[in-house]
């Protein structure tokens, strides 16, 4: 708003009134979501989990001991956007933007 007020030579209050009352916009922060998946990816996850559960039922819980998992440490150079930086003006009564939740890497003792 400060940039618009300076560019047009009017007060921030006037800019705020135009954005909210005349254009019907409100400022909303992005909300965190665990994963941003497409519908196809969601369906594939459900199918994979269903097949996995069926395999456990077919064999036994001892079958799970045969599964090998890897310990992976991920280092991210991405700095997540702050809540304030994620704010966007959107039409009133519409959902705000979403962004992928970033979780810090766990450290081992």
Buried (B, 14 or more C-beta within 10 A) or exposed (E): BEEBBEEEEEEEEEBBEBBBEEEEBBEBBBEEEEEEEEEEEEEEEEEEEEEEEEEEEEEEEEEEEEEEEEEEEEEEEEEBEEEEEBBEEBEEEEEBEEBEEEEEEEEEE
